[in-house]
Amino acid sequence: MNIQVIAFDADDTLWINEPYFREAEEAFAKLLVDYLPEHSIKKELYATEIHNLTLYGYGIKGFTLSMIETALRLTNQQLPPSIIQSILDIGKGMLDRPVELMEGVSELLDELKNKYRLVVATKGDLLDQERKLIKSGLLSNFHHIEIMSDKQVKDYAKLIRHLDIAPDEFMMVGNSIKSDILPVLELGAHAIHVPYHITWIHEQVEEEITHPHFHHRTEITHIREILL
């Protein structure tokens, strides 16, 4: 491999993220349990999130707006102000969470940056992801930060052009087959899948990958075996 640039997904690759959404979802469902069973509330929330992706994109702010919209719909626009405030508090609480790094990430990046250009390529809200990067203490390891509205083939192609490299000189490391692996392989670049034990339904893909540029590791620190 002639890898020049390694790009890392952020949420659930460099640091923990998805459990906070699941906790928020649980708290939201409990707020509305008088109107509908909790599992039905979660299903309605997910439907709202997917419908709103093209409007709000990914991230906590869009998730919070989707919680409010879902609550209004389920209560026939009769949502008590106290519940609206509770939903806002859930969202603000998520934004204020500390950044908990995956074990060994800081040391790994410190080793890799001496051999490769390192990049963050992640979806989400710009302000929130910038905040998490600063809080993480990892910012100085990266040559470039790309906070993407989506992770389609065209988005990675744009990033690779910006980095002024060929696709086969680029490697993506991430937890989502759908967002971090398949589009990258389609471009002819390399990808390492490092799964996290919780994956958002929207990111789940049941597909067996057999590709010469594809690698799988159970822990992020195990990518040393490939790259160092």
Secondary structure, DSSP 8 states (H G I E B T S, - for coil): ----EEEE--BTTTB--HHHHHHHHHHHHHHTTTTS-HHHHHHHHHHHHHHHHHHH-SSHHHHHHHHHHHHHHHTTT---HHHHHHHHHHHHHHHT----B-TTHHHHHHHHTTTSEEEEEEES-HHHHHHHHHHHT-GGG-SEEEEES---HHHHHHHHHHHT--GGGEEEEES-IIIIIHHHHHHT-EEEE---S---GGG--------TTEEE-SSGGGGHHHH-
